[in-house]
Amino acid sequence: MMSDSLPGQTFDRDLLRKRVACALANPEYPDFLHKRAAQDLTGRLELILRDFDTALVIADKPDDFAMRMRATGRLGHILLAHTLVARTAGNQPQIVCEEERLPVAEHSLDCIVSMLNLQQVNDLPGALVQISRALRPDGLFLAALLGGGTLSELRHAWLTAESQRTSGATPRVAPFADLRDMGALLQRAGFALPVVDADRITVTYRDALALMRELKQMGWSNPLNQRSRSPITRQTVATVCAAYEATFANQDGRIPATFEIIYLTGWAPHESQQKPLRPGSAKTRLADALSTREHSLKNS
């Protein structure tokens, strides 16, 4: 089997899958982000007054999440797409897949929901294109993924610490998609009526070391192909903790960590959908609609 960790790719996907699989096997897995995203995605689906006959739920551990989505009454036949290892989940059909290589036919699904598994793919535009093609006309795509504001404090602390101790810094915190770029990516992938918004969550820890330990418990330790292979010394970790505390510590001494969850909504194009009017096609002046006077702008 060919490795996904090819030259020029940002993430070591093989390593990431192994780490996340081990993390999810731990009964004490810190799942606060997954619970938050699952609640939000379920609420968004409930607000859409439509039913979707065939849906695909993509997640590292989709079983419980799919049950929540089914409880909305909006989804009929649900396929579970495990991105790690297939597990028994009653009579629900299951597949094992890579987010960048969905094993589904074009125009075969009415709804695709992806939860916190797109932020560390090597080809996010390509993954979105595949999802778009898999939807039938007027099909719905919902997703949650980590955004660029995630772990910004930890990234700053590592850069500060390594610049103090070495001649240069190495990448330690994964880059995440920027909120401002996601709308354009959805449009490029062929989605209509794209909507993008974000939820910022601040979690506090005793110190930066406690944060890094929890990230390791989540399987999110540095998965970058360009990561340093040299062992991290205690002195470096101490410098990171000191830099984090000096810049970000709260009055009680605890340090905050930001997690940004970006939510995506997009539709496969269909002729029934609303479309923007052509520029200049308006038949009523805005000033008349607002019951106000229109003033000409002076030439500068």
C-alpha positions, 0 to 999 in steps of 0.5 A: 500500500502506498503511503499518503506521506508524499514529498510536498504534502503538508501532513503525514497522513499515515502518522496522523491516522495511527495517532488518532486511532490510538487516541480514540481507543482511550476511554478518557479521550478529550472529546469536548470539541467533537461534542460542540461540533456535533451539537452545532451541526445537528442544530443546523440540520434541524433548521433546514425544513427538508428531508434527505433520502440518502446521507453520508456521515464522515468522521473519525468516529461517526457512529454516535454522531450519526445517531444524533443526526438521525434523531433530527428526522431529516435523514433517511438512509445513512452511510457511515464513512469511517476515516480510521477503522470500521466498527460495528454499528447495528445495521448501518452500512459502513465504509472506510475511506480517505477524505481525499478519496471518497469511494462514492459515485457522482450524484449518488447522495442527497446529503454529506456531513463531515465533522472535524476531519477536513482540517488536516487533509493535504488537498482540501480544494480537491476533497471539496470538489469530490464532495460536491460531485457526489451530491445530487442536484440540490443536495446539502453539504454540512461540515465542521473543521478547525480554523486558522485561529486554532492554537494561535497562542501555542504557535506563538509560544513555540516560535518565541521559544525556538527563536530564543534557543536556536537559530530558527524555528521549525513548524510545530503547530499545524496550519489550519484553513482561514475563515476568509478563504473558505467561501471562495473554496466552496464556490471553486468546488462548485457549491451554490449558496455557500455559507461560512461562519465560525465559533471560537472556544477558549479553554484554560489549562494549568500551563502549556505543558498540560495543553500539549499533553491533552493535544497528544491525548487527542492524537493531534501531536505535530503531524507535519511532514516538515516537523523536526525529528530531533527530540524535544529537550526539557529546557525547550519545553520549559522555555515554551511554557514560560513564553506562553505564560508571559504573553497569555496567562490570565490573572489566576495564572492559567493559560488560555487556548483558542480553538476555532471551529469553522462551519460550512454549508453548501448546496449542489446547484439546482435550477430551483435555487435563488440566484443573484440578480444581474447588476443594473436589473433593479426596477426600484430605486433603493432611495424609494424603498428607504423613503429617503432622498438620493444624493449624487456623489461629487467627483473627487 
